[in-house]
């Protein structure tokens, strides 16, 4: 396996900015959409770090905490 990658989850502007820097991501707006994007990113074998806006993390707080406490990877960083 090659190196682990970053993934961004947040509003459209944040996701677009990270895409310009070469980081794949999802623009989300609702709780269900955010939780689904988070689960999909966390399920990727190459995902090492998920960068989330604080607003997006709040929309899926239960899923964020579950991943942080039950999985060794990926690391979730809130910005």
Steps between C-alpha positions, in 0.01 A plus 500: 500500500619849421501781756190609684303794368310799637127549442298817566135526609341841533312780332538563127768770536717292733470185289582699186805661663637164609435355152714782357777382734464142377290366787192302403182586684125533532288812529218429744205695637283272713543251783423188296720611211785578740475167684495311169805690369684436826424129498601470133829682561577296813435176308765581239816295550718793388344763730735598782366841602153651464495879521155625600367847558369542853150562362506173304632309801214635712249372246635146546641523855392148600671343195812715551534386862434137404781503244739686733447255785456169321744515210873549482469665161409744355591793720225765496617861520244777550578842355 
